[in-house]
Amino acid sequence: MIESLRCLPGVGPKSAQRMAYHLLQRDRRGAERLGQAITEALQHLRHCTQCNNFTEAEVCERCLSARRDHSLLCIVEMPIDLNSMEQTHAFSGLYYVLMGRLSPLDGIGPKELAFERLIQRATDGEVKEVILATNFTNEGEATAHYLSETLHARGLKVSRIARGLPVGGELEYTDAATVAQALLERRDYQ
C-alpha cells in the first residue's frame, strides 16, 4: 500500500507511510471509498474524442455545448490547466488537452503527445484561432513554439497567452525576468 501511494506526485516514502497508516488505523471506510473511486474512474473515464480531456462519454459536455465558441481552440498541457482557465470565466471557446508537453530529455516528442490528432482537430474547418496556453517553462515554451510553427503552416491564426505582472502585484516584489517580460509584452493603454 505504501509503495502504491508513492506513485502520487509529491508523495515521498514518509508521506506515503503516514497516509497508509492513517487509512488503515483511522479511516478504513475512507480507504474503501478511495479504492472504489479509483476503480470506477479507471473503468468509466476515457478521453474525449474532441478535446482529449477526461470524460465518461465519447464527447464531453463542454465540446457539445452550443454556448461555447467553436471557432476558438485553447491548447493546454493538462486537465488541471483547463480547470484553471475555466475558473477565470474569461474564455468561452473550446479546449484541447495535450496530456503533457514536449520533453526530449524524457523521450516525449510530438508522436507521444499525439500531435497529429490535435492538428486534425485544429484544422477541422470550424477553428479560426488557436490560443496556446502552455506553461512558461522551457518545455512549455518549446511545445508552444513547435505548435505555433506547425499550425501557422496550415493557415491558422495562432496566439499565445500573455505573461507578466500578476493582478495586484507590486514591482518591488516581482522578479526581474517577470518585469522584463511584462515590459516586452506591453500594449497600448486605452
VENGI-V624407 format. One record per residue. N is the residue number from 1. RES is the residue in one small letter. SS is DSSP state (h for helix, s for strand, l for the rest). OMEGA is omega as a letter, one per 20 degrees, with the letter a starting at -180 (none if undefined). Layout:
# VENGI-V624407
n/res/ss/omega
N/RES/SS/OMEGA
N/RES/SS/OMEGA
This chain:
# VENGI-V624407
n/res/ss/omega
1/m/l/a
2/i/h/r
3/e/h/r
4/s/h/r
5/l/h/a
6/r/l/r
7/c/l/r
8/l/l/a
9/p/l/r
10/g/l/a
11/v/l/r
12/g/l/a
13/p/h/a
14/k/h/r
15/s/h/r
16/a/h/r
17/q/h/r
18/r/h/r
19/m/h/a
20/a/h/a
21/y/h/r
22/h/h/a
23/l/h/a
24/l/h/a
25/q/h/a
26/r/l/a
27/d/l/r
28/r/h/r
29/r/h/r
30/g/h/r
31/a/h/r
32/e/h/r
33/r/h/r
34/l/h/r
35/g/h/r
36/q/h/r
37/a/h/r
38/i/h/r
39/t/h/r
40/e/h/r
41/a/h/a
42/l/h/a
43/q/h/a
44/h/h/a
45/l/l/r
46/r/s/r
47/h/s/r
48/c/l/a
49/t/l/a
50/q/l/a
51/c/l/r
52/n/l/r
53/n/l/r
54/f/s/r
55/t/s/r
56/e/l/a
57/a/l/r
58/e/l/r
59/v/l/a
60/c/l/a
61/e/h/a
62/r/h/a
63/c/h/a
64/l/h/a
65/s/l/r
66/a/l/r
67/r/l/a
68/r/l/r
69/d/s/a
70/h/s/r
71/s/s/r
72/l/s/r
73/l/s/a
74/c/s/a
75/i/s/r
76/v/s/a
77/e/l/a
78/m/l/r
79/p/h/a
80/i/h/r
81/d/h/r
82/l/h/r
83/n/h/r
84/s/h/r
85/m/h/a
86/e/h/a
87/q/h/r
88/t/l/a
89/h/l/a
90/a/l/a
91/f/l/a
92/s/l/r
93/g/s/r
94/l/s/a
95/y/s/r
96/y/s/a
97/v/s/a
98/l/l/a
99/m/l/r
100/g/l/r
101/r/l/r
102/l/l/r
103/s/s/a
104/p/h/a
105/l/h/r
106/d/h/r
107/g/l/a
108/i/s/r
109/g/l/a
110/p/l/a
111/k/l/a
112/e/l/r
113/l/l/r
114/a/l/r
115/f/h/r
116/e/h/r
117/r/h/r
118/l/h/a
119/i/h/r
120/q/h/r
121/r/h/a
122/a/h/a
123/t/l/a
124/d/l/a
125/g/l/r
126/e/l/a
127/v/l/r
128/k/l/r
129/e/s/r
130/v/s/r
131/i/s/r
132/l/s/a
133/a/l/r
134/t/l/a
135/n/l/a
136/f/l/r
137/t/l/r
138/n/h/r
139/e/h/r
140/g/h/r
141/e/h/r
142/a/h/r
143/t/h/r
144/a/h/a
145/h/h/r
146/y/h/a
147/l/h/r
148/s/h/r
149/e/h/a
150/t/h/a
151/l/h/r
152/h/h/a
153/a/l/r
154/r/l/r
155/g/l/a
156/l/l/r
157/k/s/a
158/v/s/r
159/s/s/a
160/r/s/r
161/i/l/a
162/a/l/r
163/r/l/a
164/g/l/a
165/l/l/r
166/p/l/r
167/v/l/a
168/g/l/a
169/g/l/r
170/e/l/a
171/l/h/a
172/e/h/a
173/y/h/a
174/t/l/a
175/d/l/a
176/a/h/a
177/a/h/r
178/t/h/r
179/v/h/r
180/a/h/r
181/q/h/r
182/a/h/r
183/l/h/r
184/l/h/a
185/e/l/r
186/r/l/r
187/r/l/a
188/d/l/r
189/y/l/a
190/q/l/none
